[in-house]
């Protein structure tokens, strides 16, 4: 079984509903009373790039604190940097899309 590794810069799928996807980027990991939390920067989705099959995102000023055991989807997402552009692909999330 492959272990999941989270570190600064890891992008995760925080939530998804019928019309919205919310990605976050891990800034730091905090342990409080033996529970692990991710302090994350929320990412604003600018548009979906069909050619790259990825979301173009920018960091926002908004933060999110997520308990690791409460993650909506635990797999890190694939991120491509192209200069100052930042693209996030939904990786291993086909099962998530099929649930909604």
Order of alpha helices (4+ residues) and beta strands (2+ residues): beta-beta-beta-beta-beta-beta-alpha
